[in-house]
Amino acid sequence: ISSFEHDGLGRYGDELDPNGDLTAMHDMESVIKPDGLLLLAVPVGKDLIKWNAHRKYGRTRLSALLSNWTLVAHPGLSKHRLDDPSPDTHFQPVLVLKNRRPPA
């Protein structure tokens, strides 16, 4: 449910990869069946990397992360939360996503 914000930052022994989170989400497309659901929780706020702990997802990075998924539900997520400029606030909603990958 919550790990993608850490991918590619090297904190847990993984190699540095600025797009590690995007790669991991792309990999999930083949793990979750077409039209299957994924519960995803990532910290939201103005786009940033809090080195080397995690990323925060704002309008730009969250859009990239969810580019191949349909957002089904997002309780608590608002434009205000996506624009929060503070690096120290922590809000992590659970997003319900549907895999848009076509069946094989």
VOPAGU-2260 file (C-alpha; in pm, 1 decimal, decimal comma):
REM VOPAGU-2260
SITE   aa  ch    i         X         Y         Z
SITE  ILE   A    0       0,0       0,0       0,0
SITE  SER   A    1     285,8     241,5      74,2
SITE  SER   A    2     638,1     196,4     -55,6
SITE  PHE   A    3     653,6     359,5    -397,0
SITE  GLU   A    4     761,8     695,6    -253,2
SITE  HIS   A    5    1087,9     531,4    -141,3
SITE  ASP   A    6    1177,9     351,7    -465,6
SITE  GLY   A    7    1500,4     467,9    -628,1
SITE  LEU   A    8    1620,8     681,8    -336,3
SITE  GLY   A    9    1875,4     430,6    -205,0
SITE  ARG   A   10    1753,1     438,5     153,9
SITE  TYR   A   11    1676,2      68,1     165,5
SITE  GLY   A   12    1971,8     -55,9     -37,5
SITE  ASP   A   13    1816,3      -3,3    -380,2
SITE  GLU   A   14    2012,1     166,4    -656,0
SITE  LEU   A   15    1963,7     538,0    -710,3
SITE  ASP   A   16    1706,4     596,8    -982,4
SITE  PRO   A   17    1523,9     930,0   -1009,4
SITE  ASN   A   18    1230,5     748,8   -1171,4
SITE  GLY   A   19    1231,1     444,5    -943,8
SITE  ASP   A   20     877,8     516,7    -825,4
SITE  LEU   A   21     746,7     548,0   -1181,1
SITE  THR   A   22     919,9     224,5   -1280,3
SITE  ALA   A   23     768,0      42,4    -982,3
SITE  MET   A   24     418,9     165,3   -1070,7
SITE  HIS   A   25     471,5      55,9   -1430,8
SITE  ASP   A   26     576,3    -288,6   -1302,4
SITE  MET   A   27     251,9    -309,8   -1102,5
SITE  GLU   A   28      55,7    -297,5   -1426,7
SITE  SER   A   29     168,4    -653,8   -1499,9
SITE  VAL   A   30     110,1    -772,0   -1141,4
SITE  ILE   A   31    -246,6    -643,2   -1107,7
SITE  LYS   A   32    -491,5    -798,6   -1355,7
SITE  PRO   A   33    -663,3    -572,0   -1609,4
SITE  ASP   A   34    -943,0    -379,3   -1433,7
SITE  GLY   A   35    -797,5    -500,9   -1102,2
SITE  LEU   A   36    -768,5    -263,4    -808,5
SITE  LEU   A   37    -462,4    -129,0    -630,0
SITE  LEU   A   38    -477,3      51,4    -295,8
SITE  LEU   A   39    -197,5     306,6    -295,3
SITE  ALA   A   40     -91,7     545,5     -19,1
SITE  VAL   A   41     175,7     806,2     -88,6
SITE  PRO   A   42     253,4    1134,0      89,4
SITE  VAL   A   43      99,9    1432,7     -88,9
SITE  GLY   A   44     198,1    1798,7     -97,4
SITE  LYS   A   45     403,3    2015,3    -327,4
SITE  ASP   A   46     627,1    1788,7    -541,3
SITE  LEU   A   47     957,4    1727,5    -361,5
SITE  ILE   A   48    1210,5    1470,8    -250,2
SITE  LYS   A   49    1291,1    1467,4     119,3
SITE  TRP   A   50    1634,5    1313,7      75,2
SITE  ASN   A   51    1664,5    1023,3     110,3
SITE  ALA   A   52    1351,6     940,5     304,5
SITE  HIS   A   53    1069,2     973,1      51,6
SITE  ARG   A   54     899,6    1174,2    -218,5
SITE  LYS   A   55     594,7    1393,6    -173,6
SITE  TYR   A   56     351,4    1390,6    -462,3
SITE  GLY   A   57     195,8    1709,2    -591,8
SITE  ARG   A   58      15,9    1779,4    -915,3
SITE  THR   A   59     305,1    1694,4   -1148,4
SITE  ARG   A   60     455,6    1382,1    -992,0
SITE  LEU   A   61     122,8    1230,3    -883,1
SITE  SER   A   62     -10,1    1271,0   -1236,5
SITE  ALA   A   63     297,1    1088,9   -1371,2
SITE  LEU   A   64     267,4     814,9   -1107,8
SITE  LEU   A   65     -98,1     749,4   -1192,3
SITE  SER   A   66     -71,7     794,6   -1569,2
SITE  ASN   A   67    -175,7     437,3   -1657,3
SITE  TRP   A   68    -433,6     397,4   -1381,8
SITE  THR   A   69    -790,6     516,1   -1332,1
SITE  LEU   A   70    -847,8     694,7   -1002,9
SITE  VAL   A   71   -1159,4     530,0    -859,2
SITE  ALA   A   72   -1166,8     693,3    -514,8
SITE  HIS   A   73    -950,2     934,5    -320,6
SITE  PRO   A   74   -1100,2    1004,9      23,6
SITE  GLY   A   75    -946,5    1312,6     183,0
SITE  LEU   A   76    -738,4    1415,0    -117,0
SITE  SER   A   77    -793,8    1776,3    -224,6
SITE  LYS   A   78    -624,8    2041,7    -436,4
SITE  HIS   A   79    -529,3    2214,2    -111,9
SITE  ARG   A   80    -341,6    1902,4       2,6
SITE  LEU   A   81    -161,5    1867,9    -332,7
SITE  ASP   A   82     -38,5    2228,0    -311,3
SITE  ASP   A   83      82,4    2218,1      52,3
SITE  PRO   A   84     435,2    2366,0      30,9
SITE  SER   A   85     557,5    2245,9     371,1
SITE  PRO   A   86     820,3    1969,0     355,0
SITE  ASP   A   87     735,2    1871,8     713,1
SITE  THR   A   88     359,9    1809,6     699,0
SITE  HIS   A   89     261,5    1451,2     636,7
SITE  PHE   A   90     -69,3    1356,6     478,5
SITE  GLN   A   91     -96,2    1019,9     308,9
SITE  PRO   A   92    -440,3     939,0     166,8
SITE  VAL   A   93    -533,0     596,3      35,8
SITE  LEU   A   94    -603,7     607,4    -337,2
SITE  VAL   A   95    -811,2     336,7    -504,0
SITE  LEU   A   96    -678,6     274,4    -853,9
SITE  LYS   A   97    -798,7      56,2   -1141,4
SITE  ASN   A   98    -549,1     -97,0   -1382,8
SITE  ARG   A   99    -618,4      30,8   -1735,6
SITE  ARG   A  100    -386,7    -224,7   -1899,7
SITE  PRO   A  101    -584,0    -407,8   -2169,2
SITE  PRO   A  102    -622,0    -784,2   -2134,5
SITE  ALA   A  103    -357,6    -991,8   -2308,5
